[in-house]
Amino acid sequence: MTAEKKHTNTFQFLAKLVLWILLYTSFWYFQDFYKEHQLLDNASNALNLFLTASILYSIGRYIMITLYNKRHENRAVRGNFVLGINRLTAVLNTSTAIISVMLALGIDPREFVTSLTIVAMAIAVTFREYITNMLSGLFIMFNDQLSVGDRVKIGEYKGRIVDITFSSLLIQDEEDDIVMVPNNLVFTSPMVNFSAHRSSLFSVRFELPLQTAVEIDKLEARIQKTLVNHPYLTGDDDLHLKVVEIGKDYVKYKMEMHATSSSNKLHRQLENEILKEVLQFKREYDLAQ
């Protein structure tokens, strides 16, 4: 979680706490006023319910995440526990908000649910796929089989997981397109997680001015000459530059390769060698113009 996100969560919690204290204090000093205004009394009770529950959810969320981080502080973890807790807290807050709105309108939630039992069954059947997807999403979030950032192949879809929602996995494929894969597909289709262990596959990305595209074969040959028989590469890759995106005045490229190790330090070293060749090529091209 980023520092900005933490600050936002802290501010929201403090705001809810201050509002809850002010509201609870008003119950002591304005009891007669609330009794005389039934609608306002209902609304204040509903708001009190929501704030109380939301504050308890936030405290519970903080304690669980703190204990989890403390337990795993001395070892690397793969998993989505924090993501799952955040999503579950959001669902609980939404459910509480709906109940609070009912109470504010003078509707008894228990009677409302009872009267809509048949309708609820019809809704459950209609949205069965979404419900099972949501349950599958929760299962994915609370185990370490998949994690944001993993490179996976699920059925015919292959790419990097950029987010996990209740309904689907968001996968960025090799063309940088975002594919929404239903969570159910994870459990009903063959799935390969290339990042279950640290992968030796990595890619180097860069962009060049559009006019250099006519000379890109020369750059590709230079990079291949630098990397051929490189002691830190497996030698199993074709080392071809791939066009990722063409803009108004630029072209983005990438090259994928397998290193002899999954070390991030080694990957950065290889990336640095390639980018140096790119800079030298760009410098020579500019001087030739």
VOROGU-879262 format. One record per residue: residue in three letters; x, y, z of N, C-alpha, C in turn. Coordinates in steps of 0.1 Angstrom, whole numbers, plus 5000, padded with zeros to 4 digits. Layout:
N
ALAXYZXYZXYZ;...
# end
This chain:
289
MET500849885000500050005000500950125000;THR500650224991501450344990501250435002;ALA502150525005502050625016500850715014;GLU500550755001499350834999498050765002;LYS498050634999496850555002496650545017;LYS497850525024497750515039497250635045;HIS497750755040497350885045495850905043;THR495350865031493950875028493050795038;ASN493450665040492750575049492750635063;THR493850685067493950745081493050865082;PHE493050955072492151065072490751025073;GLN490350925065488950885064488550825078;PHE489450745084489150695097488950795108;LEU489850895108489751005118488451085115;ALA488051115102486851185099485651115104;LYS485650975102484450905107484450895122;LEU485550895129485650895143485151025149;VAL485551135143485151265148483651285146;LEU483151245135481751255132480951165141;TRP481451045144480750955153480651015168;ILE481751075172481851135185480851255186;LEU480751335176479851455176478351405176;LEU478151295168476751245167476351185180;TYR477251105186476951035199476751145210;THR477551255209477351355219475951425218;SER475551435205474251505203473151425208;PHE473251295209472251215215471951245230;TRP473051285237472951315251472251455253;TYR472651555244472251685247470951725239;PHE470551645229469351685222468351565221;GLN468151495232467251385232465851425229;ASP465351535235464051585233463851625218;PHE464851685213464751735199464551615189;TYR465351505192465251385183463851325185;LYS463351325197462051265199460951335192;GLU461051465190460051545184460151535168;HIS461251495163461551485149461851345145;GLN460851265143461051115141461951085129;LEU461751165118462551135106464051165109;LEU464351275116465751305119466251205129;ASP465451155138465851055147466250925140;ASN465450885130465750765122467050775115;ALA467150895109468450925101469650925110;SER469550985121470750985130471050845136;ASN470050765139470250635143470950545132;ALA470450565120471050495108472450535106;LEU472750665107474150715106475050665117;ASN474450655129475250605140475650455138;LEU474650375133474950235130476050225119;PHE475950305109476950295098478350335103;LEU478350445111479650495115480350395125;THR479450345135479950245145480550125138;ALA479750065129480149945122481449975113;SER481450085106482550115097483850135105;ILE483750205117484950215126485450085131;LEU484549995135484849865139485549785128;TYR484949795116485549725104487049775102;SER487249905103488549965101489549925111;ILE489049915124489949875134490349725132;GLY489349645129489549505127490549485115;ARG490249555104491149555093492549585096;TYR492749695104494149735108494849625116;ILE494049575126494649465134495049345126;MET494249305117494449175110495649195100;ILE495749315094496849345085498149355092;THR498149425104499349445112499849305117;LEU498949215122499349085127499949005115;TYR499249015103499748945092501148985088;ASN501349115087502649175083503749135094;LYS503349145106504249105117504648965116;ARG503748875113504048735112504948695101;HIS504848775090505648745078506748855075;GLU507148925086508149035083509548985080;ASN509848855084511148805082511248705070;ARG510148705062510248615050509348675039;ALA509748645027509048705015507748625014;VAL506648695011505348635010504748664996;ARG504048574991503348594979501848574983;GLY501048654979499648634983498948774983;ASN497648764986496748884984495948904997;PHE496548875008495748885021495249025023;VAL496149125021495849265023494749305013;LEU494949265000493949294990492549234994;GLY492549104998491349045002490649115014;ILE491449155024490849225035490249355031;ASN490949425022490449555018489149545010;ARG489049445001487849414994486749375003;LEU487049285012485949235021485449355030;THR486349435034485949555042484949645034;ALA485349665021484449745013483049685011;VAL482949545010481649485009480849505022;LEU481549485033480849505046480349645048;ASN481149745044480749885045479549905036;THR479549855024478449875014477149805020;SER477349685025476149615031475549695043;THR476449745051475949825063475349955058;ALA475850015048475250135042473850115037;ILE473650005031472349965025471349955037;ILE471749875047470849855059470549995066;SER471550075067471450205073470350295066;VAL470450285052469450365044468050315047;MET467950175048466550125051466050175064;LEU466950175074466550225087466150365087;ALA466950445079466650585078465250615072;LEU464850525063463550535057462450465064;GLY462750415076461750345084461450205080;ILE462350145072462050005068462849915076;ASP462149805081462849705089463549605080;PRO464849605080465649515071465249365072;ARG464849325084464449185086463149155078;GLU462249245080460949225073461149235058;PHE461949325054462249345040462849225033;VAL463849165040464449045035463448925034;THR462648915045461648805045460648825034;SER460148945032459148965021459748945007;LEU461048945006461648934993462348804991;THR461948704999462648574999462648514985;ILE461448514979461248454966462048534956;VAL461848664957462648744947464148724949;ALA464548714961465948694964466448564958;MET465648464958466048334952466148354937;ALA465248424931465248454916466548534913;ILE466848634922468048714919469248624920;ALA469248534930470448444932470648354920;VAL469548304914469648224902470148304890;THR469648424889469948514878471448554878;PHE471948584890473248634892474148524897;ARG473848404894474648284899476048294895;GLU476348324882477648334877478448444885;TYR477848554887478548664894478848624908;ILE477848554915478048514929479248414930;THR479248314921480348214921481648284918;ASN481648384909482848454905483348524918;MET482448584925482848664937483448574948;LEU482848454950483348354959484748304955;SER484848284941486148244936487248354938;GLY486748484936487648594938488148604952;LEU487248574962487648574976488648464979;PHE488448344973489348234975490748274969;ILE490748334958492048374952492748474960;MET492048574966492648674974493248624987;PHE492648524992493048475005493948345005;ASN494548324993495548214992496748264984;ASP497748194983498948234976499248174963;GLN498148114957498348054944498548154933;LEU497848274934498048374924498248504932;SER498948604925499148734932499348834921;VAL498948954924499149064915500649074911;GLY500849084898502249084893502748954887;ASP501948844890502348714885502148704870;ARG502948634863502748604849502148464848;VAL500948454842500148334842499648304828;LYS499248184826498448134814497248064819;ILE496048124816494748064821493948034808;GLY493847904805493147874793493947924781;GLU493348004773494048064761494648204764;TYR494448254776494948384780496248374787;LYS497148464783498548464789498948604791;GLY499448634802499948774805500248784820;ARG500348914824500648954838499449004845;ILE499148954857498048994865498249134870;VAL497349224867497549364872496549404883;ASP495449314884494549344895493649214897;ILE493049204909492149094912490949154918;THR489749134911488549194916487649074920;PHE486449104925485449004929484948924917;SER484948994905484348924893485448864884;SER486648924884487548874874489048914877;LEU489948844870491348884870491548974858;LEU492349084861492749174850494149134846;ILE494249084833495549034828496049124817;GLN497249174818497849244807498649154798;ASP498149134785498749034777500049094770;GLU500649014761501849054755501749184746;GLU500449214742500249324734499849444742;ASP499949434755499649534765498149564766;ASP497349474760495849484762495449424775;ILE494449484781493949434794492749344791;VAL492949214796491949114794491249084807;MET489949084808489249044820488848894820;VAL489448814828489248674828488448644841;PRO487248584839486348554850487048464860;ASN486848494873487548414883487248264883;ASN486048224878485748084877486648014868;LEU487148084858487948024848489247964854;VAL489748034865490947984872490847844877;PHE489547804881489347674887488747574877;THR488447614865487847524855488647504843;SER489747584841490647574830492047544834;PRO492847484825494247464829494947594832;MET495747604842496347724846497847704849;VAL498647784844500147784847500547914853;ASN501147914864501748034870503248034868;PHE503648114859505148124856505948194867;SER505248254876505848334887505748264900;ALA505248134901505148064913506548054920;HIS507548044911508948064916509448184908;ARG510448244912510948364906511448324892;SER510948394882511148364868512448414863;SER513148344854514348394847513948474835;LEU512748474831512248554819512048694823;PHE512648784815512348934818512449004804;SER511949124804511849204792512449334794;VAL513049394783513649524783512749614774;ARG512249724779511449814771512049954769;PHE511850014758512350144756511550204744;GLU511650334742511050394730512050484723;LEU511850504710512750584702511850674693;PRO512450784688511650864678511250784666;LEU510150824660509550754649510450744637;GLN511250844635512150844623513250744624;THR513550694636514550594637514050454633;ALA512750444631512250304628512850244616;VAL513250334606513850284594515250214596;GLU515850244607517150194611517050084622;ILE515850044625515749954637516349824635;ASP516549774623517149644620518649654625;LYS519249774623520649794627520749784642;LEU519849844649519849844663519649704668;GLU518749624662518449494666519749404664;ALA520449424653521649354651522749384661;ARG522849514665523849554675523549484688;ILE522249484692521849424705522149274705;GLN521849214693522049064692523549034693;LYS524349124687525849104687526349114702;THR525749204709526149224723525749104732;LEU524549044729524048944738524348804734;VAL524748784721525048644717526148584725;ASN525948464729526948394738527248474751;HIS526248554755526448624768526348524779;PRO527348534788527448434799526248434809;TYR525448544809524248544818522948514811;LEU522948474798521748444791521848294788;THR520648234787520548084784520848054770;GLY520648154761520948134747519748064739;ASP518648054746517447994740516448084733;ASP516848214733515848314728516348364714;ASP515448414706515748464693516248614693;LEU515948684704516448814707516048914695;HIS514748914692514149004682513449114689;LEU513549234684512849354689511349344685;LYS510449364694509049364691508549504693;VAL507649544683507049674684505849664694;VAL505849744704504749744714503649844711;GLU504149964707503150064704503850174694;ILE502950224686503450334676502650454679;GLY503250564683502650684687502750784675;LYS502450904678502451014668503951044664;ASP504851044673506251074670507150974677;TYR506750854681507550764688507150624685;VAL508050524688507750384687508250314700;LYS507450234706507950164718508250024714;TYR509449974719509949844716510149764729;LYS510149634727510549544739511349424733;MET512149364742512849244739512849154751;GLU512349034749512248934760513448834759;MET513948784770515048694771515048614784;HIS515748504785515848424797517248434802;ALA517348484815518648494821519048354827;THR520248344831520648214838520248214852;SER519748324857519348334871518048424872;SER517348404883516148494885516448614893;SER517748644895518148754903517748884897;ASN517048974904516749104899517949184896;LYS518949174904520249244902520849204888;LEU520849084885521349034872520449084861;HIS519149084862518249134852518549284850;ARG518749364860518949504858520349524851;GLN521249444854522549454848522449434833;LEU521749324829521549294815520749414808;GLU519649464815518949574810519749694807;ASN520749714817521549834815522449824803;GLU522949704800523849684789523049714776;ILE521849664775520949684763520649834761;LEU520249894772519950044771521150124767;LYS522350084771523550154767523750144752;GLU523450034746523550014732522450104725;VAL521250104731520250194725520650334725;LEU521150384736521650524737522750554727;GLN523650454726524750474716524250484702;PHE523250394699522650394686521950524683;LYS521250574693520450704691521450814689;ARG522550814696523550924695524250924681;GLU524550804676525150794663524150834652;TYR522850794654521850834644521650984644;ASP521651044655521451194655522651264649;LEU523851214651525051274645525051254630;ALA524451144625524451124610523451204603;GLN522451264611521451344604521951484601;
# end
